[in-house]
Amino acid sequence: FGPVDGHDIPRLVKTINTASKVNGPVFIHVKTKKGKGYAPAERKPDTYHGVSPFDIATGKALAEKKAISYAGVFSEKICSMAETNKRIVGITAAMPGGVGLTRFSKEYPNRYFDVGIAEAHATTFAAGLAAGGMIPVFGVYSSFLQRAFDQVLHDVCIQNLKVVFALDHAG
């Protein structure tokens, strides 16, 4: 069924009720917009993926960050390494800000790849790049890399390919 506008609750409920009457497996394709209904998040959805306390009226953070984050350190390091090594490429699965690849994407747009929410694809893509002599760096939240467990094992490890997985947000 679908695609169905996930923000149209009456239509979504109707679709779910209709689908529940089907005797067998059902797939409902629901389309949503991240941040829908909250203007600051609609304008900058990547900013509101994981947030610290903020003012609801303005969307601005209530406190300035004092220490550099893991993603900040990673961003500085990958950019400095990429400056001298043209084989380094950055890969993200729709989270450039969260994993620290925003700056890299601007400084090295021809070596930056956002594959969308597709961690398994990102891993196999990285393996292909590594097989071709590149040095792929896949920045990904550790909890999302589980989506690519088979690809890590079969496409990277068994072939002994040099793929860097820059993992953070564990726990």
Buried (B, 14 or more C-beta within 10 A) or exposed (E): EEEBBBEEEEEBEEBBEEBEEEEEEEEBEBEEEEBEEEEBBEEEBBBBBEEEEBEEEEBEEEEEEEEEEEBEEBBEEBBEEBEEEEBBBBBBBBBBBBBBBBBBBEBBEEBBBBBEEBBBBBBBBBBBBBBEEBBBBBBBBEEBBEBBEEBBEEBBEEEEBBBBBBBBBEE
